[in-house]
Amino acid sequence: MIEYKNEGEDLVITFNRRLDETVQFQDLKPRLSQRILFDCHQLEIITSAGLQKWILWIRGRDPRLQYVFRGCHSRVVEALNQVRGFAPQDWVVESFYWPFHCSACGHEEEILLERGKHYIEAGRENARFLAPDMLNCPKCREPMEVAILESQYLQFLHAQKTTKE
């Protein structure tokens, strides 16, 4: 299920849990002054058919629109990094999840990293990335380590454009 709502000048599209072949995008015609904000916080599962429908929906909009991705879990980050044609012409990631794994007990945890607070894109002056390398496991108190290869996971930060703020 997808929810659509206006927040100020932004059109917010919220994905709930699953994006698969049953997803139906509305044929909206947003104003060029609107940003399209994809809220992915709850999105847990993306199938290839669901991703294809999302790509086709984006391609059907005016290419001058700006897109913002919020609360991206690893599946969305992987799509931004690897699926050619997924990222629109003008896009930015406002926030994404940084995954950790505890080798002692197997627990997995994600923390939300926010643009401007934890990272600034590489294309800008004074680019930076500030995220913890380790966390204490909430289950066993042993150190948790980053669960991905950072250089590959963060490719999208080098590819995205800057937003109009």
N, C-alpha and C positions, 0 to 999 in steps of 0.2 A: 504494500500500500504506500502511496505517496500523498503527502499533504502539501498544499499550496497556500501561502498567505503572504500578504504585503506587510513589510516592516519598514516603515518610513518610505524611502525611495527604493528599497530592495524588494525583489521577489524571492521569498525563501521557499525552497523546495526541500522538504524533510522526507528522508527515506526511513522506513520502519523495517528493521530486522533483515528482510530478504529482498533481493533484486534478482528476479528470474524471468523465465519466458512468459509468465502471467502478468507482468507489470504493464500498466497502461499509462503512458504519459499523455497529459492534456496538450492539445494543439494550441498553445498560448502564443500570443504575439506581444512580448514585452516591449515597453518603450525603450528607446536607446539610452535614455537617462537612467534606466534601472540597471542595477547589477543583479545577476542571477546568482543566488547564494545557495549552494548545495549543502545541506546539513546532514552529515554522514555519521553523526555520533552513534546512532542506533543500528547502523547498517553492519550486519554481521556476515552475511552471505551474499556473494555476487557470482552468478553463473555466467558463462560465456554468452548465453542468449540474452540475459538481462543487461550485460555490459554492451552488447551490440545494439539493443534498443535504446540505451542511454546515449551512445555515440550517434546513432541516427537522429535522435531527438535534438541533440546539440547542433548537428550539421543542418538541421531544418530551420534553425533560427538565424537571424541576421548576424553575419560574421563580425559586425562592429560591437556586439554586446560584450560586456565584461562578466566573467564568471569567477566566483569565489568558492573554494572548497573548504569546508569547516568540519573539524572532528574526524579526519581521515584515519581509518584503521589501515592495517598493512595491506589489505586487499585493494583498497583505493590507491594507496601509494604505489603499489606494484603496477596497477593499470596506468597511472600517470607516467611511470618510468618506462614501461615496456610495450604498451599497446599503441602502435602507431596510429595517429589520427584521433586518439581519445581526447587529448588536451586541446581545448579550443584555442583560437588565435590569441585572445587576451584573457589570461587566467592567473590566479594567485591562490596559494594555499594559506589560509588564515590560521589553521591549527591542524596538527596531526598527532597521532599516538606513537610513542617511543617504547618499543617492547623490551622487556627484561625476562630472564629465565634464571631460576635457582637450580643449580646443579646438585645441591644437597637433597632437596625434597621434590623437585620437579615443578614447583609452582611457577606460574607465569603471571606477569603483571604488566600493565601499560600505564604510562603517564602522558598527560596531554601537554604538548609543547605549543606555544603560541607565538605567532609572528610578532616581531617587535620586542618581545620579552625574552624568548629563548633563541631566536634566530632572525637574521636579516639576510636576504637573498645575496648570492655571490656576485650578482651583476651590479650591485650598488657599492658606493664608497663605504669603507669600513665594514665590509661583510663579516659576519660572525655567527658562530653556532655555539650555544651554551646549553648543554644538557648533561645530566649526571652520567658518569661511566658505570656507577654501581648504585644499588639500593640495598637496604636491609630487607630481607624476606619477611613479610608480615606473618608467615606461618612458622618458620623455624629460626628466624633471626640471623641466618647465614647470609653472606653477601650474594646479591643477584647481579648478573652481568647483562650487558646489552645483548639481545638475542638475534641481532641481524648484523650483516656486514655494512658498516656505516657508509662507506664510499658508494656502494650500489644503492642502498636505501635512500640516500639523500640526493640522488641525481636530479630529482624534480626541482630542487631548490635552485639549481643552475639553469634550468630550462624555462622557468616561469617568468612572466613579465611582472613589472611592478604595478601596483594598483594606484588609481587616482585617489588620493586621500584628502 
